[in-house]
């Protein structure tokens, strides 16, 4: 589940290996570009963590963040992502 921390939506996903995690990140990058809303994220081996907030709205959570989070959830399910 996404949690709210320091005015950001946060979530971590774990995948079976680095290759799957990286493929997931590539698809998220495409979706983020399509939505013109880019996440802060990090990757370590099979784990991908996100922090979503809208800088143009004063660094708070906006509908853009919730929309991107929903898209990320769909992609993570397609790649077999588990709660990290």
C-alpha positions as CSV (number, residue, x, y, z in Angstrom):
1,X,0.0,0.0,0.0
2,X,1.1,3.6,-0.6
3,X,1.7,5.5,2.5
4,X,1.9,9.3,3.1
5,X,5.2,10.4,4.5
6,X,6.5,14.0,4.6
7,X,4.0,15.2,2.0
8,X,4.7,12.4,-0.4
9,X,3.2,9.1,-1.5
10,X,5.7,6.3,-0.7
11,X,5.9,2.6,-1.7
12,X,8.5,0.0,-2.2
13,X,8.2,-3.1,-4.5
14,X,10.4,-6.2,-4.5
15,X,10.8,-8.3,-7.6
16,X,12.4,-11.7,-8.3
17,X,15.6,-10.3,-9.6
18,X,17.4,-7.2,-10.9
19,X,16.4,-7.8,-14.5
20,X,12.7,-7.9,-13.7
21,X,13.0,-4.8,-11.5
22,X,14.8,-2.9,-14.3
23,X,12.2,-3.9,-16.9
24,X,9.5,-2.6,-14.5
25,X,11.4,0.6,-14.1
26,X,11.6,1.0,-17.9
27,X,7.8,0.6,-18.2
28,X,7.2,3.1,-15.3
29,X,9.5,5.6,-17.1
30,X,7.4,5.3,-20.2
31,X,4.2,5.8,-18.3
32,X,5.7,8.7,-16.3
33,X,6.7,10.4,-19.5
34,X,3.3,9.9,-21.0
35,X,1.7,11.4,-17.9
36,X,4.4,14.2,-17.8
37,X,4.9,13.5,-14.1
38,X,8.2,12.0,-13.0
39,X,8.8,10.1,-9.8
40,X,11.6,10.3,-7.4
41,X,12.7,6.6,-7.1
42,X,15.6,4.4,-6.2
43,X,16.7,0.9,-7.1
44,X,18.8,-1.6,-5.3
45,X,19.1,-5.0,-7.0
46,X,15.5,-6.3,-7.0
47,X,13.9,-3.5,-5.0
48,X,12.4,-0.3,-6.3
49,X,11.2,2.5,-4.0
50,X,9.1,5.6,-4.9
51,X,8.3,9.0,-3.5
52,X,5.6,10.9,-5.4
53,X,4.8,14.5,-4.8
54,X,4.0,17.4,-7.1
55,X,6.7,20.1,-7.0
56,X,4.6,22.6,-9.1
57,X,1.8,22.3,-6.4
58,X,4.2,23.2,-3.6
59,X,5.7,19.8,-2.9
60,X,2.4,18.2,-1.8
61,X,0.5,15.2,-2.9
62,X,-1.8,15.9,-5.8
63,X,-4.1,14.1,-8.2
64,X,-1.1,13.7,-10.5
65,X,0.6,11.6,-7.8
66,X,-2.4,9.5,-7.2
67,X,-2.9,8.8,-10.9
68,X,0.8,7.8,-11.4
69,X,0.7,5.7,-8.2
70,X,-2.3,3.8,-9.7
71,X,-0.4,3.2,-12.9
72,X,2.6,2.0,-11.0
73,X,0.5,-0.4,-9.1
74,X,-0.9,-1.9,-12.3
75,X,2.6,-2.3,-13.8
76,X,4.0,-3.8,-10.5
77,X,1.3,-6.4,-10.6
78,X,2.1,-7.3,-14.2
79,X,5.7,-7.9,-13.2
80,X,4.9,-9.8,-10.0
81,X,6.0,-7.1,-7.6
82,X,5.5,-7.7,-3.9
83,X,5.4,-5.2,-1.1
84,X,8.9,-4.4,-0.2
